[in-house]
Amino acid sequence: MTTEERPPKAIKKRFYRKRVPLLNLVNKIKLWPSRTGQLHGIRSVVIAGDTARVITHCNKEFLIKNSQNSRAARWLRNKWFSQVCPKCGVPDWKLQKYSSTMFKRHQGSMLTGDKDA
């Protein structure tokens, strides 16, 4: 079988806890929902104490606080967004990976330390 004849791989489901700190979650999935509903790809996250400066691929900067029940944390957990930012160019594989991610209360990684989930 050549690579063209192989069926695509099934997307692996990933499980994270619901109530993880927002900075850990953003640093892991590298996506940010803005207030306008656009989903941005993150270039870098600079953490300074309980806040962080997020720089997107479209050169927008967001100053975020480490909250578990903020608007952005809820939008990330519930996968709410109106559109993907056309300037950031978030690839399809990243959106598929994000859509297959599950947030459960009693199952999944707490996103603490250096362990990869």
N, CA, C and O atoms as a GROMACS GRO file, in nm:
protein
  468
    1MET      N    1   0.083  -0.118   0.000
    1MET     CA    2   0.000   0.000   0.000
    1MET      C    3   0.088   0.125   0.000
    1MET      O    4   0.184   0.134   0.076
    2THR      N    5   0.055   0.216  -0.083
    2THR     CA    6   0.126   0.343  -0.082
    2THR      C    7   0.057   0.437   0.016
    2THR      O    8  -0.049   0.406   0.071
    3THR      N    9   0.119   0.552   0.037
    3THR     CA   10   0.062   0.648   0.132
    3THR      C   11  -0.070   0.705   0.082
    3THR      O   12  -0.152   0.749   0.162
    4GLU      N   13  -0.090   0.706  -0.048
    4GLU     CA   14  -0.214   0.759  -0.103
    4GLU      C   15  -0.332   0.666  -0.082
    4GLU      O   16  -0.446   0.710  -0.076
    5GLU      N   17  -0.304   0.535  -0.069
    5GLU     CA   18  -0.411   0.436  -0.055
    5GLU      C   19  -0.452   0.413   0.090
    5GLU      O   20  -0.557   0.355   0.116
    6ARG      N   21  -0.371   0.457   0.184
    6ARG     CA   22  -0.401   0.434   0.325
    6ARG      C   23  -0.517   0.522   0.370
    6ARG      O   24  -0.525   0.639   0.333
    7PRO      N   25  -0.604   0.466   0.451
    7PRO     CA   26  -0.712   0.549   0.506
    7PRO      C   27  -0.654   0.644   0.611
    7PRO      O   28  -0.553   0.611   0.673
    8PRO      N   29  -0.715   0.760   0.631
    8PRO     CA   30  -0.663   0.853   0.732
    8PRO      C   31  -0.675   0.794   0.872
    8PRO      O   32  -0.765   0.716   0.901
    9LYS      N   33  -0.581   0.834   0.957
    9LYS     CA   34  -0.581   0.784   1.095
    9LYS      C   35  -0.701   0.839   1.170
    9LYS      O   36  -0.745   0.952   1.147
   10ALA      N   37  -0.753   0.760   1.260
   10ALA     CA   38  -0.862   0.806   1.347
   10ALA      C   39  -0.804   0.906   1.447
   10ALA      O   40  -0.694   0.888   1.498
   11ILE      N   41  -0.880   1.010   1.473
   11ILE     CA   42  -0.833   1.114   1.563
   11ILE      C   43  -0.845   1.064   1.706
   11ILE      O   44  -0.952   1.022   1.750
   12LYS      N   45  -0.734   1.069   1.778
   12LYS     CA   46  -0.730   1.023   1.916
   12LYS      C   47  -0.797   1.126   2.006
   12LYS      O   48  -0.771   1.246   1.995
   13LYS      N   49  -0.883   1.080   2.095
   13LYS     CA   50  -0.948   1.170   2.189
   13LYS      C   51  -0.853   1.200   2.304
   13LYS      O   52  -0.784   1.111   2.354
   14ARG      N   53  -0.851   1.326   2.344
   14ARG     CA   54  -0.768   1.369   2.455
   14ARG      C   55  -0.861   1.415   2.567
   14ARG      O   56  -0.963   1.479   2.542
   15PHE      N   57  -0.824   1.383   2.689
   15PHE     CA   58  -0.906   1.419   2.803
   15PHE      C   59  -0.829   1.511   2.895
   15PHE      O   60  -0.717   1.481   2.935
   16TYR      N   61  -0.890   1.624   2.929
   16TYR     CA   62  -0.836   1.717   3.026
   16TYR      C   63  -0.942   1.741   3.132
   16TYR      O   64  -1.061   1.726   3.105
   17ARG      N   65  -0.900   1.777   3.251
   17ARG     CA   66  -0.994   1.810   3.356
   17ARG      C   67  -1.064   1.941   3.324
   17ARG      O   68  -1.009   2.027   3.254
   18LYS      N   69  -1.185   1.955   3.374
   18LYS     CA   70  -1.263   2.075   3.347
   18LYS      C   71  -1.207   2.197   3.416
   18LYS      O   72  -1.201   2.305   3.356
   19ARG      N   73  -1.165   2.183   3.538
   19ARG     CA   74  -1.128   2.299   3.619
   19ARG      C   75  -0.976   2.314   3.630
   19ARG      O   76  -0.923   2.322   3.740
   20VAL      N   77  -0.908   2.316   3.517
   20VAL     CA   78  -0.764   2.340   3.518
   20VAL      C   79  -0.738   2.490   3.509
   20VAL      O   80  -0.822   2.563   3.456
   21PRO      N   81  -0.626   2.537   3.557
   21PRO     CA   82  -0.593   2.680   3.543
   21PRO      C   83  -0.587   2.720   3.396
   21PRO      O   84  -0.537   2.644   3.312
   22LEU      N   85  -0.636   2.838   3.366
   22LEU     CA   86  -0.645   2.883   3.227
   22LEU      C   87  -0.509   2.894   3.161
   22LEU      O   88  -0.496   2.862   3.043
   23LEU      N   89  -0.408   2.939   3.233
   23LEU     CA   90  -0.276   2.955   3.173
   23LEU      C   91  -0.218   2.821   3.130
   23LEU      O   92  -0.153   2.813   3.025
   24ASN      N   93  -0.240   2.717   3.208
   24ASN     CA   94  -0.193   2.584   3.169
   24ASN      C   95  -0.265   2.534   3.045
   24ASN      O   96  -0.203   2.476   2.956
   25LEU      N   97  -0.395   2.558   3.038
   25LEU     CA   98  -0.474   2.514   2.924
   25LEU      C   99  -0.434   2.588   2.796
   25LEU      O  100  -0.417   2.525   2.692
   26VAL      N  101  -0.419   2.719   2.805
   26VAL     CA  102  -0.381   2.798   2.688
   26VAL      C  103  -0.241   2.760   2.641
   26VAL      O  104  -0.215   2.752   2.521
   27ASN      N  105  -0.151   2.738   2.736
   27ASN     CA  106  -0.015   2.700   2.701
   27ASN      C  107  -0.010   2.563   2.634
   27ASN      O  108   0.080   2.536   2.554
   28LYS      N  109  -0.105   2.477   2.665
   28LYS     CA  110  -0.108   2.343   2.608
   28LYS      C  111  -0.172   2.340   2.469
   28LYS      O  112  -0.115   2.282   2.377
   29ILE      N  113  -0.289   2.403   2.452
   29ILE     CA  114  -0.360   2.389   2.324
   29ILE      C  115  -0.326   2.498   2.224
   29ILE      O  116  -0.354   2.483   2.105
   30LYS      N  117  -0.265   2.608   2.270
   30LYS     CA  118  -0.218   2.716   2.182
   30LYS      C  119  -0.329   2.776   2.097
   30LYS      O  120  -0.308   2.808   1.980
   31LEU      N  121  -0.447   2.793   2.155
   31LEU     CA  122  -0.560   2.860   2.089
   31LEU      C  123  -0.619   2.961   2.186
   31LEU      O  124  -0.616   2.939   2.307
   32TRP      N  125  -0.673   3.072   2.133
   32TRP     CA  126  -0.732   3.175   2.217
   32TRP      C  127  -0.859   3.228   2.154
   32TRP      O  128  -0.856   3.275   2.040
   33PRO      N  129  -0.973   3.223   2.226
   33PRO     CA  130  -1.096   3.283   2.174
   33PRO      C  131  -1.105   3.430   2.215
   33PRO      O  132  -1.110   3.461   2.334
   34SER      N  133  -1.107   3.519   2.117
   34SER     CA  134  -1.118   3.662   2.150
   34SER      C  135  -1.262   3.696   2.184
   34SER      O  136  -1.351   3.613   2.168
   35ARG      N  137  -1.284   3.818   2.230
   35ARG     CA  138  -1.418   3.859   2.269
   35ARG      C  139  -1.512   3.868   2.151
   35ARG      O  140  -1.634   3.858   2.167
   36THR      N  141  -1.458   3.887   2.031
   36THR     CA  142  -1.542   3.895   1.912
   36THR      C  143  -1.584   3.757   1.862
   36THR      O  144  -1.665   3.748   1.770
   37GLY      N  145  -1.530   3.650   1.922
   37GLY     CA  146  -1.567   3.515   1.882
   37GLY      C  147  -1.470   3.450   1.787
   37GLY      O  148  -1.492   3.336   1.744
   38GLN      N  149  -1.362   3.520   1.752
   38GLN     CA  150  -1.263   3.460   1.663
   38GLN      C  151  -1.168   3.372   1.743
   38GLN      O  152  -1.131   3.405   1.856
   39LEU      N  153  -1.129   3.261   1.682
   39LEU     CA  154  -1.034   3.170   1.744
   39LEU      C  155  -0.898   3.197   1.683
   39LEU      O  156  -0.878   3.183   1.563
   40HIS      N  157  -0.802   3.238   1.768
   40HIS     CA  158  -0.669   3.276   1.723
   40HIS      C  159  -0.569   3.166   1.757
   40HIS      O  160  -0.585   3.095   1.857
   41GLY      N  161  -0.468   3.152   1.674
   41GLY     CA  162  -0.355   3.065   1.704
   41GLY      C  163  -0.252   3.143   1.784
   41GLY      O  164  -0.228   3.260   1.755
   42ILE      N  165  -0.192   3.080   1.883
   42ILE     CA  166  -0.100   3.149   1.973
   42ILE      C  167   0.044   3.122   1.930
   42ILE      O  168   0.085   3.008   1.909
   43ARG      N  169   0.120   3.231   1.917
   43ARG     CA  170   0.262   3.221   1.885
   43ARG      C  171   0.343   3.203   2.013
   43ARG      O  172   0.430   3.116   2.020
   44SER      N  173   0.315   3.286   2.115
   44SER     CA  174   0.392   3.274   2.239
   44SER      C  175   0.306   3.315   2.359
   44SER      O  176   0.214   3.395   2.348
   45VAL      N  177   0.341   3.257   2.473
   45VAL     CA  178   0.277   3.288   2.600
   45VAL      C  179   0.388   3.323   2.698
   45VAL      O  180   0.476   3.242   2.725
   46VAL      N  181   0.382   3.444   2.753
   46VAL     CA  182   0.480   3.488   2.852
   46VAL      C  183   0.407   3.500   2.985
   46VAL      O  184   0.325   3.590   3.004
   47ILE      N  185   0.437   3.408   3.077
   47ILE     CA  186   0.368   3.404   3.206
   47ILE      C  187   0.446   3.488   3.307
   47ILE      O  188   0.567   3.472   3.323
   48ALA      N  189   0.374   3.576   3.374
   48ALA     CA  190   0.432   3.660   3.479
   48ALA      C  191   0.340   3.656   3.600
   48ALA      O  192   0.248   3.737   3.612
   49GLY      N  193   0.364   3.562   3.688
   49GLY     CA  194   0.282   3.548   3.807
   49GLY      C  195   0.146   3.491   3.774
   49GLY      O  196   0.135   3.381   3.719
   50ASP      N  197   0.040   3.566   3.808
   50ASP     CA  198  -0.096   3.519   3.786
   50ASP      C  199  -0.155   3.572   3.655
   50ASP      O  200  -0.272   3.549   3.626
   51THR      N  201  -0.075   3.642   3.578
   51THR     CA  202  -0.120   3.692   3.447
   51THR      C  203  -0.024   3.644   3.339
   51THR      O  204   0.086   3.597   3.368
   52ALA      N  205  -0.067   3.658   3.216
   52ALA     CA  206   0.017   3.618   3.103
   52ALA      C  207  -0.010   3.710   2.985
   52ALA      O  208  -0.121   3.761   2.969
   53ARG      N  209   0.090   3.729   2.904
   53ARG     CA  210   0.076   3.805   2.780
   53ARG      C  211   0.078   3.704   2.665
   53ARG      O  212   0.176   3.633   2.644
   54VAL      N  213  -0.032   3.699   2.593
   54VAL     CA  214  -0.048   3.606   2.481
   54VAL      C  215  -0.029   3.684   2.352
   54VAL      O  216  -0.094   3.786   2.330
   55ILE      N  217   0.059   3.636   2.265
   55ILE     CA  218   0.082   3.697   2.135
   55ILE      C  219   0.037   3.596   2.029
   55ILE      O  220   0.084   3.482   2.026
   56THR      N  221  -0.055   3.639   1.943
   56THR     CA  222  -0.111   3.550   1.842
   56THR      C  223  -0.028   3.558   1.714
   56THR      O  224   0.063   3.640   1.702
   57HIS      N  225  -0.062   3.472   1.619
   57HIS     CA  226   0.008   3.472   1.491
   57HIS      C  227  -0.025   3.594   1.407
   57HIS      O  228   0.050   3.627   1.315
   58CYS      N  229  -0.135   3.662   1.437
   58CYS     CA  230  -0.171   3.784   1.365
   58CYS      C  231  -0.123   3.908   1.440
   58CYS      O  232  -0.172   4.019   1.417
   59ASN      N  233  -0.026   3.890   1.530
   59ASN     CA  234   0.040   3.997   1.607
   59ASN      C  235  -0.053   4.074   1.699
   59ASN      O  236  -0.028   4.192   1.727
   60LYS      N  237  -0.159   4.013   1.746
   60LYS     CA  238  -0.243   4.074   1.848
   60LYS      C  239  -0.192   4.028   1.984
   60LYS      O  240  -0.146   3.915   1.999
   61GLU      N  241  -0.202   4.117   2.082
   61GLU     CA  242  -0.158   4.084   2.217
   61GLU      C  243  -0.277   4.088   2.311
   61GLU      O  244  -0.359   4.180   2.305
   62PHE      N  245  -0.285   3.988   2.398
   62PHE     CA  246  -0.390   3.981   2.499
   62PHE      C  247  -0.324   3.963   2.634
   62PHE      O  248  -0.231   3.884   2.648
   63LEU      N  249  -0.371   4.037   2.734
   63LEU     CA  250  -0.325   4.020   2.870
   63LEU      C  251  -0.434   3.943   2.943
   63LEU      O  252  -0.546   3.991   2.957
   64ILE      N  253  -0.401   3.823   2.990
   64ILE     CA  254  -0.503   3.736   3.049
   64ILE      C  255  -0.467   3.704   3.194
   64ILE      O  256  -0.350   3.699   3.231
   65LYS      N  257  -0.570   3.681   3.273
   65LYS     CA  258  -0.554   3.639   3.412
   65LYS      C  259  -0.578   3.490   3.422
   65LYS      O  260  -0.650   3.431   3.342
   66ASN      N  261  -0.517   3.429   3.521
   66ASN     CA  262  -0.528   3.285   3.541
   66ASN      C  263  -0.657   3.254   3.617
   66ASN      O  264  -0.659   3.253   3.740
   67SER      N  265  -0.765   3.231   3.542
   67SER     CA  266  -0.895   3.206   3.601
   67SER      C  267  -0.951   3.076   3.545
   67SER      O  268  -0.932   3.044   3.428
   68GLN      N  269  -1.021   3.002   3.630
   68GLN     CA  270  -1.079   2.876   3.585
   68GLN      C  271  -1.220   2.891   3.532
   68GLN      O  272  -1.268   2.805   3.458
   69ASN      N  273  -1.288   3.000   3.568
   69ASN     CA  274  -1.426   3.016   3.524
   69ASN      C  275  -1.448   3.148   3.451
   69ASN      O  276  -1.556   3.206   3.458
   70SER      N  277  -1.347   3.195   3.382
   70SER     CA  278  -1.360   3.318   3.303
   70SER      C  279  -1.431   3.288   3.172
   70SER      O  280  -1.457   3.173   3.138
   71ARG      N  281  -1.462   3.394   3.099
   71ARG     CA  282  -1.527   3.380   2.969
   71ARG      C  283  -1.442   3.294   2.877
   71ARG      O  284  -1.493   3.202   2.813
   72ALA      N  285  -1.313   3.323   2.869
   72ALA     CA  286  -1.225   3.250   2.778
   72ALA      C  287  -1.213   3.103   2.818
   72ALA      O  288  -1.212   3.016   2.731
   73ALA      N  289  -1.204   3.075   2.946
   73ALA     CA  290  -1.193   2.936   2.992
   73ALA      C  291  -1.320   2.858   2.957
   73ALA      O  292  -1.313   2.743   2.914
   74ARG      N  293  -1.436   2.921   2.976
   74ARG     CA  294  -1.562   2.854   2.942
   74ARG      C  295  -1.571   2.832   2.792
   74ARG      O  296  -1.614   2.726   2.747
   75TRP      N  297  -1.531   2.932   2.713
   75TRP     CA  298  -1.538   2.919   2.567
   75TRP      C  299  -1.444   2.810   2.517
   75TRP      O  300  -1.478   2.737   2.425
   76LEU      N  301  -1.325   2.798   2.577
   76LEU     CA  302  -1.233   2.692   2.536
   76LEU      C  303  -1.286   2.555   2.572
   76LEU      O  304  -1.278   2.462   2.491
   77ARG      N  305  -1.341   2.542   2.694
   77ARG     CA  306  -1.394   2.411   2.735
   77ARG      C  307  -1.515   2.370   2.653
   77ARG      O  308  -1.529   2.252   2.618
   78ASN      N  309  -1.601   2.465   2.620
   78ASN     CA  310  -1.723   2.433   2.545
   78ASN      C  311  -1.705   2.442   2.395
   78ASN      O  312  -1.798   2.414   2.319
   79LYS      N  313  -1.585   2.482   2.350
   79LYS     CA  314  -1.550   2.492   2.208
   79LYS      C  315  -1.642   2.590   2.134
   79LYS      O  316  -1.687   2.563   2.023
   80TRP      N  317  -1.667   2.704   2.197
   80TRP     CA  318  -1.749   2.808   2.136
   80TRP      C  319  -1.661   2.906   2.062
   80TRP      O  320  -1.570   2.963   2.121
   81PHE      N  321  -1.686   2.926   1.935
   81PHE     CA  322  -1.623   3.033   1.858
   81PHE      C  323  -1.704   3.053   1.732
   81PHE      O  324  -1.767   2.960   1.682
   82SER      N  325  -1.703   3.175   1.681
   82SER     CA  326  -1.784   3.204   1.562
   82SER      C  327  -1.707   3.173   1.434
   82SER      O  328  -1.764   3.124   1.337
   83GLN      N  329  -1.578   3.204   1.434
   83GLN     CA  330  -1.496   3.178   1.316
   83GLN      C  331  -1.350   3.171   1.357
   83GLN      O  332  -1.313   3.210   1.467
   84VAL      N  333  -1.269   3.120   1.267
   84VAL     CA  334  -1.125   3.114   1.289
   84VAL      C  335  -1.064   3.239   1.227
   84VAL      O  336  -1.105   3.281   1.118
   85CYS      N  337  -0.969   3.298   1.294
   85CYS     CA  338  -0.904   3.420   1.244
   85CYS      C  339  -0.836   3.391   1.111
   85CYS      O  340  -0.752   3.301   1.104
   86PRO      N  341  -0.870   3.465   1.004
   86PRO     CA  342  -0.808   3.438   0.875
   86PRO      C  343  -0.660   3.475   0.870
   86PRO      O  344  -0.586   3.418   0.790
   87LYS      N  345  -0.617   3.568   0.954
   87LYS     CA  346  -0.476   3.608   0.954
   87LYS      C  347  -0.388   3.508   1.028
   87LYS      O  348  -0.271   3.489   0.992
   88CYS      N  349  -0.443   3.444   1.130
   88CYS     CA  350  -0.364   3.347   1.208
   88CYS      C  351  -0.338   3.218   1.129
   88CYS      O  352  -0.232   3.158   1.142
   89GLY      N  353  -0.434   3.177   1.048
   89GLY     CA  354  -0.415   3.057   0.968
   89GLY      C  355  -0.403   2.931   1.051
   89GLY      O  356  -0.308   2.854   1.035
   90VAL      N  357  -0.498   2.910   1.140
   90VAL     CA  358  -0.497   2.788   1.222
   90VAL      C  359  -0.521   2.669   1.130
   90VAL      O  360  -0.622   2.666   1.059
   91PRO      N  361  -0.430   2.570   1.128
   91PRO     CA  362  -0.446   2.457   1.036
   91PRO      C  363  -0.563   2.367   1.073
   91PRO      O  364  -0.608   2.364   1.187
   92ASP      N  365  -0.612   2.294   0.973
   92ASP     CA  366  -0.727   2.205   0.994
   92ASP      C  367  -0.697   2.095   1.094
   92ASP      O  368  -0.785   2.057   1.172
   93TRP      N  369  -0.574   2.041   1.094
   93TRP     CA  370  -0.542   1.933   1.186
   93TRP      C  371  -0.552   1.980   1.331
   93TRP      O  372  -0.589   1.903   1.419
   94LYS      N  373  -0.518   2.108   1.355
   94LYS     CA  374  -0.526   2.161   1.491
   94LYS      C  375  -0.670   2.178   1.535
   94LYS      O  376  -0.704   2.153   1.650
   95LEU      N  377  -0.757   2.221   1.441
   95LEU     CA  378  -0.899   2.234   1.473
   95LEU      C  379  -0.963   2.097   1.497
   95LEU      O  380  -1.049   2.083   1.584
   96GLN      N  381  -0.922   1.995   1.420
   96GLN     CA  382  -0.974   1.860   1.441
   96GLN      C  383  -0.927   1.805   1.576
   96GLN      O  384  -1.003   1.741   1.647
   97LYS      N  385  -0.802   1.832   1.609
   97LYS     CA  386  -0.749   1.787   1.738
   97LYS      C  387  -0.822   1.856   1.853
   97LYS      O  388  -0.854   1.792   1.954
   98TYR      N  389  -0.849   1.986   1.837
   98TYR     CA  390  -0.921   2.062   1.938
   98TYR      C  391  -1.065   2.013   1.951
   98TYR      O  392  -1.118   2.005   2.062
   99SER      N  393  -1.128   1.981   1.839
   99SER     CA  394  -1.267   1.935   1.845
   99SER      C  395  -1.279   1.795   1.907
   99SER      O  396  -1.385   1.759   1.958
  100SER      N  397  -1.172   1.717   1.902
  100SER     CA  398  -1.176   1.584   1.961
  100SER      C  399  -1.135   1.584   2.109
  100SER      O  400  -1.139   1.480   2.174
  101THR      N  401  -1.096   1.698   2.160
  101THR     CA  402  -1.056   1.710   2.300
  101THR      C  403  -1.180   1.712   2.389
  101THR      O  404  -1.275   1.785   2.363
  102MET      N  405  -1.176   1.632   2.495
  102MET     CA  406  -1.288   1.622   2.589
  102MET      C  407  -1.245   1.681   2.723
  102MET      O  408  -1.133   1.659   2.769
  103PHE      N  409  -1.336   1.754   2.785
  103PHE     CA  410  -1.312   1.811   2.917
  103PHE      C  411  -1.410   1.747   3.014
  103PHE      O  412  -1.530   1.768   3.006
  104LYS      N  413  -1.356   1.666   3.106
  104LYS     CA  414  -1.440   1.595   3.201
  104LYS      C  415  -1.400   1.633   3.343
  104LYS      O  416  -1.288   1.677   3.369
  105ARG      N  417  -1.495   1.616   3.433
  105ARG     CA  418  -1.473   1.658   3.571
  105ARG      C  419  -1.381   1.564   3.647
  105ARG      O  420  -1.296   1.609   3.724
  106HIS      N  421  -1.396   1.433   3.627
  106HIS     CA  422  -1.321   1.336   3.706
  106HIS      C  423  -1.223   1.255   3.624
  106HIS      O  424  -1.174   1.153   3.672
  107GLN      N  425  -1.193   1.297   3.502
  107GLN     CA  426  -1.104   1.217   3.419
  107GLN      C  427  -1.017   1.310   3.337
  107GLN      O  428  -1.064   1.412   3.288
  108GLY      N  429  -0.892   1.274   3.322
  108GLY     CA  430  -0.803   1.350   3.236
  108GLY      C  431  -0.688   1.414   3.310
  108GLY      O  432  -0.678   1.406   3.433
  109SER      N  433  -0.602   1.478   3.232
  109SER     CA  434  -0.484   1.541   3.287
  109SER      C  435  -0.520   1.672   3.356
  109SER      O  436  -0.608   1.745   3.311
  110MET      N  437  -0.450   1.701   3.465
  110MET     CA  438  -0.469   1.828   3.535
  110MET      C  439  -0.382   1.937   3.476
  110MET      O  440  -0.390   2.053   3.518
  111LEU      N  441  -0.297   1.902   3.378
  111LEU     CA  442  -0.205   1.995   3.312
  111LEU      C  443  -0.113   2.064   3.411
  111LEU      O  444  -0.090   2.185   3.402
  112THR      N  445  -0.060   1.988   3.505
  112THR     CA  446   0.037   2.041   3.598
  112THR      C  447   0.169   1.971   3.574
  112THR      O  448   0.171   1.853   3.539
  113GLY      N  449   0.276   2.041   3.590
  113GLY     CA  450   0.409   1.983   3.572
  113GLY      C  451   0.445   1.966   3.427
  113GLY      O  452   0.387   2.030   3.339
  114ASP      N  453   0.542   1.879   3.401
  114ASP     CA  454   0.594   1.860   3.267
  114ASP      C  455   0.535   1.741   3.194
  114ASP      O  456   0.574   1.712   3.081
  115LYS      N  457   0.441   1.671   3.257
  115LYS     CA  458   0.382   1.553   3.194
  115LYS      C  459   0.300   1.593   3.073
  115LYS      O  460   0.225   1.690   3.077
  116ASP      N  461   0.313   1.518   2.965
  116ASP     CA  462   0.232   1.539   2.845
  116ASP      C  463   0.109   1.452   2.853
  116ASP      O  464   0.118   1.335   2.889
  117ALA      N  465  -0.005   1.509   2.821
  117ALA     CA  466  -0.131   1.433   2.828
  117ALA      C  467  -0.155   1.355   2.703
  117ALA      O  468  -0.256   1.286   2.691
   0.00000   0.00000   0.00000
